[in-house]
Amino acid sequence: MAEPIDAIRAIHNAFRNDLERIDGAALDSAMGKEGFAATVERFRFFNEILVWHAHGEELAIFPILENVAPLVAEAYVKDHRGLDSAFDTLNKSYSARDPLQIARATAAFRFHLDIHLDKEDTHLYRIFKERVSLPEQGKAVGIMSRTVPQERFPELVAWMFPLLGHDDRENMILIWQSVMPAPAFTGVKELIKKAIGSDWAELTRRIPTL
């Protein structure tokens, strides 16, 4: 059964998978290979989503966690500011059009983010799951999701779902299906179908109510 924090773990996996591709494209470009510029350029949109996500955690997750595990969230806020700095370095390198500096900055960004996400999954969200009731978890994740600008939600779906495996897709859909009004979910369902193409058949097998 899908739980609220499964949605957070899913988007963490999307972050990992996309930044791996961006980092690989940056390295290929630095080695003189052609055709990777568009993938590298995606780091800007990637960071927009990352900022929405971090803001949502600081707004909805960390305050609740502070009540049940004081001082735990403080280190993760510092991680977020470190990621802001890593993005600034990458952005400056990209603006300078220096392929080697772009590759170095992208690798540093990925290294920092991977460690941060691993710590959240194995530490912060483990505490959150064990010490916060399911209704409170659901409320917090709902607040967090609303930090995504409504008009940008189709872009989020189109970015995220191709980056997820079947289990993460299933969990995310089950969570959305349980919290969204039926008309809204119908619209989201069409966005997901468009984003993943023929993989939709596997989701309808896993979730017959689709």
C-alpha angles and dihedrals in degrees: 000000000000117000128199096258090055085077090057093047089050094055089045088058091049089053091050094048096046096046090049088058093045092048091049091050091050091052092048090050091050088053090056099258118146132226101043101097096098092052092050091047089059089077088088095059090039090058092048089059091044090054091050089050095048092046090051092052092049092047101042113012107037098052091053091046090052089063094056101029111023118210095008095107095049094080091049092054087055088051089055092053089048089054089051088055092046090053092050090054091049092047092052091048091051092048089054089054092225107149094197094050090046091054092048093048093047092050091050091048091051093047092052094045095047092053092045094051092045090052092049093049096046100035119013099039092040088060090043091053095046099044106031121072119244093247090052091046090053092048092050094048089048091054090046093053091054091065087079107092106249093229090055096051094098089055090051092052093046090051100041108042098057088053095054131085121233095266094053091045091051093049093047092050093048091051093048091045090055097049105032125082110252096251092050092048091050089058092047090049090059090051091052093048090053092047098052103030114189092011087076089084091065091052093051088051091052095040109034091181089071 
